[in-house]
Amino acid sequence: MPSQGKKYEYLEHTADIKFLAYGNALEEVFENAALAMFNVIIDTGKVSGETTRDVYLKSPDLESLLVDWLSELLYLFEVDEIVFWKFRVEEIREEEGEYSIKAVASGERYYPESHPFETEIKAVTYNQLELEKTAEGWKAQVVVDI
Protein backbone atom coordinates (compact mmCIF):
# COMPACT_ATOMS: atom_id res chain seq x y z
CA MET A 1 0.00 0.00 0.00
CA PRO A 2 1.41 3.44 -0.89
CA SER A 3 2.63 5.56 2.01
CA GLN A 4 0.13 7.96 3.64
CA GLY A 5 -2.65 6.58 1.44
CA LYS A 6 -1.52 8.55 -1.61
CA LYS A 7 -2.75 7.27 -4.93
CA TYR A 8 -0.40 9.36 -7.01
CA GLU A 9 1.61 12.54 -7.05
CA TYR A 10 2.95 14.83 -9.72
CA LEU A 11 6.67 15.23 -10.19
CA GLU A 12 8.30 18.16 -11.91
CA HIS A 13 9.69 17.13 -15.27
CA THR A 14 11.09 19.32 -18.00
CA ALA A 15 12.69 17.77 -21.03
CA ASP A 16 13.57 20.96 -22.83
CA ILE A 17 14.77 24.52 -22.51
CA LYS A 18 13.48 27.35 -24.66
CA PHE A 19 15.33 30.61 -25.24
CA LEU A 20 15.13 33.76 -27.31
CA ALA A 21 18.18 35.33 -28.95
CA TYR A 22 18.37 38.81 -30.43
CA GLY A 23 20.61 40.63 -32.86
CA ASN A 24 20.73 43.78 -34.93
CA ALA A 25 21.83 41.68 -37.91
CA LEU A 26 21.13 38.08 -38.89
CA GLU A 27 24.76 37.13 -38.15
CA GLU A 28 24.46 38.57 -34.63
CA VAL A 29 21.30 36.61 -33.79
CA PHE A 30 23.11 33.39 -34.84
CA GLU A 31 26.06 34.35 -32.58
CA ASN A 32 23.76 35.12 -29.65
CA ALA A 33 21.74 31.91 -30.12
CA ALA A 34 25.01 29.94 -29.90
CA LEU A 35 26.01 31.85 -26.77
CA ALA A 36 22.60 31.19 -25.20
CA MET A 37 22.87 27.48 -25.99
CA PHE A 38 26.34 27.16 -24.48
CA ASN A 39 25.21 29.03 -21.37
CA VAL A 40 22.68 26.23 -20.85
CA ILE A 41 25.57 23.72 -20.85
CA ILE A 42 28.13 25.74 -18.89
CA ASP A 43 28.79 29.21 -17.49
CA THR A 44 30.57 30.72 -20.49
CA GLY A 45 31.81 33.56 -18.28
CA LYS A 46 34.27 31.05 -16.82
CA VAL A 47 35.58 29.97 -20.22
CA SER A 48 38.34 31.65 -22.17
CA GLY A 49 40.86 30.36 -24.65
CA GLU A 50 41.38 30.71 -28.34
CA THR A 51 41.03 27.14 -29.58
CA THR A 52 38.99 27.72 -32.72
CA ARG A 53 36.85 25.73 -35.07
CA ASP A 54 35.80 26.99 -38.48
CA VAL A 55 32.23 26.22 -39.37
CA TYR A 56 30.84 26.27 -42.88
CA LEU A 57 27.36 24.91 -43.53
CA LYS A 58 24.66 25.01 -46.20
CA SER A 59 20.95 24.56 -45.61
CA PRO A 60 17.76 24.95 -47.66
CA ASP A 61 16.39 27.81 -45.51
CA LEU A 62 17.36 30.13 -42.65
CA GLU A 63 15.53 28.15 -39.96
CA SER A 64 17.32 24.96 -40.97
CA LEU A 65 20.60 26.86 -41.07
CA LEU A 66 20.07 28.00 -37.47
CA VAL A 67 19.33 24.44 -36.29
CA ASP A 68 22.28 23.07 -38.28
CA TRP A 69 24.61 25.76 -36.88
CA LEU A 70 23.67 25.05 -33.28
CA SER A 71 23.72 21.28 -33.88
CA GLU A 72 27.21 21.49 -35.41
CA LEU A 73 28.50 23.44 -32.40
CA LEU A 74 26.96 20.85 -30.08
CA TYR A 75 28.61 18.09 -32.13
CA LEU A 76 32.02 19.82 -31.93
CA PHE A 77 31.58 20.16 -28.17
CA GLU A 78 30.77 16.45 -27.81
CA VAL A 79 33.41 15.09 -30.20
CA ASP A 80 36.30 17.54 -29.79
CA GLU A 81 35.47 18.33 -26.14
CA ILE A 82 35.71 22.07 -26.63
CA VAL A 83 33.52 24.48 -24.69
CA PHE A 84 32.83 27.54 -26.77
CA TRP A 85 32.36 31.04 -25.42
CA LYS A 86 32.83 33.30 -28.43
CA PHE A 87 31.21 33.12 -31.84
CA ARG A 88 31.97 35.18 -34.92
CA VAL A 89 29.63 34.70 -37.84
CA GLU A 90 31.52 36.16 -40.78
CA GLU A 91 28.78 35.72 -43.34
CA ILE A 92 25.33 34.33 -43.91
CA ARG A 93 24.25 34.46 -47.52
CA GLU A 94 21.70 33.15 -49.95
CA GLU A 95 22.96 31.53 -53.11
CA GLU A 96 21.02 29.47 -55.63
CA GLY A 97 18.13 28.90 -53.24
CA GLU A 98 20.35 27.75 -50.37
CA TYR A 99 21.67 29.58 -47.33
CA SER A 100 25.23 29.27 -46.10
CA ILE A 101 27.02 30.29 -42.93
CA LYS A 102 30.72 30.89 -42.50
CA ALA A 103 31.77 31.29 -38.88
CA VAL A 104 34.45 30.76 -36.24
CA ALA A 105 33.76 29.42 -32.75
CA SER A 106 36.36 30.00 -30.02
CA GLY A 107 36.81 28.17 -26.75
CA GLU A 108 38.99 25.82 -24.80
CA ARG A 109 39.24 22.14 -24.04
CA TYR A 110 36.63 20.91 -21.63
CA TYR A 111 37.96 19.89 -18.22
CA PRO A 112 35.24 18.83 -15.75
CA GLU A 113 37.23 20.08 -12.76
CA SER A 114 37.52 23.62 -14.12
CA HIS A 115 34.20 23.77 -16.00
CA PRO A 116 31.29 22.65 -13.84
CA PHE A 117 28.77 21.05 -16.16
CA GLU A 118 25.31 22.56 -15.76
CA THR A 119 22.95 20.85 -18.20
CA GLU A 120 23.47 18.30 -20.93
CA ILE A 121 21.81 19.18 -24.22
CA LYS A 122 20.79 16.14 -26.24
CA ALA A 123 19.61 17.91 -29.37
CA VAL A 124 18.56 21.16 -31.00
CA THR A 125 14.97 20.82 -32.20
CA TYR A 126 12.61 22.33 -34.74
CA ASN A 127 9.95 22.42 -32.01
CA GLN A 128 8.55 25.98 -31.71
CA LEU A 129 11.47 27.25 -33.80
CA GLU A 130 11.09 30.86 -34.88
CA LEU A 131 13.42 33.18 -36.75
CA GLU A 132 12.06 36.56 -37.70
CA LYS A 133 13.09 40.04 -38.69
CA THR A 134 11.60 42.62 -36.34
CA ALA A 135 11.59 46.41 -36.26
CA GLU A 136 14.59 46.22 -33.88
CA GLY A 137 16.57 43.63 -35.86
CA TRP A 138 16.32 39.84 -35.62
CA LYS A 139 14.84 37.46 -33.07
CA ALA A 140 15.22 33.68 -32.80
CA GLN A 141 13.36 31.25 -30.55
CA VAL A 142 15.02 27.89 -30.04
CA VAL A 143 14.07 24.79 -28.05
CA VAL A 144 16.73 22.29 -27.04
CA ASP A 145 16.15 18.80 -25.62
CA ILE A 146 17.89 18.16 -22.32
C-alpha positions as CSV (number, residue, x, y, z in Angstrom):
1,M,0.0,0.0,0.0
2,P,1.4,3.4,-0.9
3,S,2.6,5.6,2.0
4,Q,0.1,8.0,3.6
5,G,-2.7,6.6,1.4
6,K,-1.5,8.6,-1.6
7,K,-2.7,7.3,-4.9
8,Y,-0.4,9.4,-7.0
9,E,1.6,12.5,-7.1
10,Y,2.9,14.8,-9.7
11,L,6.7,15.2,-10.2
12,E,8.3,18.2,-11.9
13,H,9.7,17.1,-15.3
14,T,11.1,19.3,-18.0
15,A,12.7,17.8,-21.0
16,D,13.6,21.0,-22.8
17,I,14.8,24.5,-22.5
18,K,13.5,27.4,-24.7
19,F,15.3,30.6,-25.2
20,L,15.1,33.8,-27.3
21,A,18.2,35.3,-28.9
22,Y,18.4,38.8,-30.4
23,G,20.6,40.6,-32.9
24,N,20.7,43.8,-34.9
25,A,21.8,41.7,-37.9
26,L,21.1,38.1,-38.9
27,E,24.8,37.1,-38.1
28,E,24.5,38.6,-34.6
29,V,21.3,36.6,-33.8
30,F,23.1,33.4,-34.8
31,E,26.1,34.3,-32.6
32,N,23.8,35.1,-29.6
33,A,21.7,31.9,-30.1
34,A,25.0,29.9,-29.9
35,L,26.0,31.8,-26.8
36,A,22.6,31.2,-25.2
37,M,22.9,27.5,-26.0
38,F,26.3,27.2,-24.5
39,N,25.2,29.0,-21.4
40,V,22.7,26.2,-20.9
41,I,25.6,23.7,-20.9
42,I,28.1,25.7,-18.9
43,D,28.8,29.2,-17.5
44,T,30.6,30.7,-20.5
45,G,31.8,33.6,-18.3
46,K,34.3,31.0,-16.8
47,V,35.6,30.0,-20.2
48,S,38.3,31.7,-22.2
49,G,40.9,30.4,-24.7
50,E,41.4,30.7,-28.3
51,T,41.0,27.1,-29.6
52,T,39.0,27.7,-32.7
53,R,36.9,25.7,-35.1
54,D,35.8,27.0,-38.5
55,V,32.2,26.2,-39.4
56,Y,30.8,26.3,-42.9
57,L,27.4,24.9,-43.5
58,K,24.7,25.0,-46.2
59,S,20.9,24.6,-45.6
60,P,17.8,25.0,-47.7
61,D,16.4,27.8,-45.5
62,L,17.4,30.1,-42.7
63,E,15.5,28.2,-40.0
64,S,17.3,25.0,-41.0
65,L,20.6,26.9,-41.1
66,L,20.1,28.0,-37.5
67,V,19.3,24.4,-36.3
68,D,22.3,23.1,-38.3
69,W,24.6,25.8,-36.9
70,L,23.7,25.0,-33.3
71,S,23.7,21.3,-33.9
72,E,27.2,21.5,-35.4
73,L,28.5,23.4,-32.4
74,L,27.0,20.8,-30.1
75,Y,28.6,18.1,-32.1
76,L,32.0,19.8,-31.9
77,F,31.6,20.2,-28.2
78,E,30.8,16.4,-27.8
79,V,33.4,15.1,-30.2
80,D,36.3,17.5,-29.8
81,E,35.5,18.3,-26.1
82,I,35.7,22.1,-26.6
83,V,33.5,24.5,-24.7
84,F,32.8,27.5,-26.8
85,W,32.4,31.0,-25.4
86,K,32.8,33.3,-28.4
87,F,31.2,33.1,-31.8
88,R,32.0,35.2,-34.9
89,V,29.6,34.7,-37.8
90,E,31.5,36.2,-40.8
91,E,28.8,35.7,-43.3
92,I,25.3,34.3,-43.9
93,R,24.3,34.5,-47.5
94,E,21.7,33.1,-49.9
95,E,23.0,31.5,-53.1
96,E,21.0,29.5,-55.6
97,G,18.1,28.9,-53.2
98,E,20.3,27.8,-50.4
99,Y,21.7,29.6,-47.3
100,S,25.2,29.3,-46.1
101,I,27.0,30.3,-42.9
102,K,30.7,30.9,-42.5
103,A,31.8,31.3,-38.9
104,V,34.5,30.8,-36.2
105,A,33.8,29.4,-32.7
106,S,36.4,30.0,-30.0
107,G,36.8,28.2,-26.8
108,E,39.0,25.8,-24.8
109,R,39.2,22.1,-24.0
110,Y,36.6,20.9,-21.6
111,Y,38.0,19.9,-18.2
112,P,35.2,18.8,-15.7
113,E,37.2,20.1,-12.8
114,S,37.5,23.6,-14.1
115,H,34.2,23.8,-16.0
116,P,31.3,22.6,-13.8
117,F,28.8,21.1,-16.2
118,E,25.3,22.6,-15.8
119,T,23.0,20.8,-18.2
120,E,23.5,18.3,-20.9
121,I,21.8,19.2,-24.2
122,K,20.8,16.1,-26.2
123,A,19.6,17.9,-29.4
124,V,18.6,21.2,-31.0
125,T,15.0,20.8,-32.2
126,Y,12.6,22.3,-34.7
127,N,9.9,22.4,-32.0
128,Q,8.5,26.0,-31.7
129,L,11.5,27.2,-33.8
130,E,11.1,30.9,-34.9
131,L,13.4,33.2,-36.7
132,E,12.1,36.6,-37.7
133,K,13.1,40.0,-38.7
134,T,11.6,42.6,-36.3
135,A,11.6,46.4,-36.3
136,E,14.6,46.2,-33.9
137,G,16.6,43.6,-35.9
138,W,16.3,39.8,-35.6
139,K,14.8,37.5,-33.1
140,A,15.2,33.7,-32.8
141,Q,13.4,31.3,-30.5
142,V,15.0,27.9,-30.0
143,V,14.1,24.8,-28.0
144,V,16.7,22.3,-27.0
145,D,16.1,18.8,-25.6
146,I,17.9,18.2,-22.3
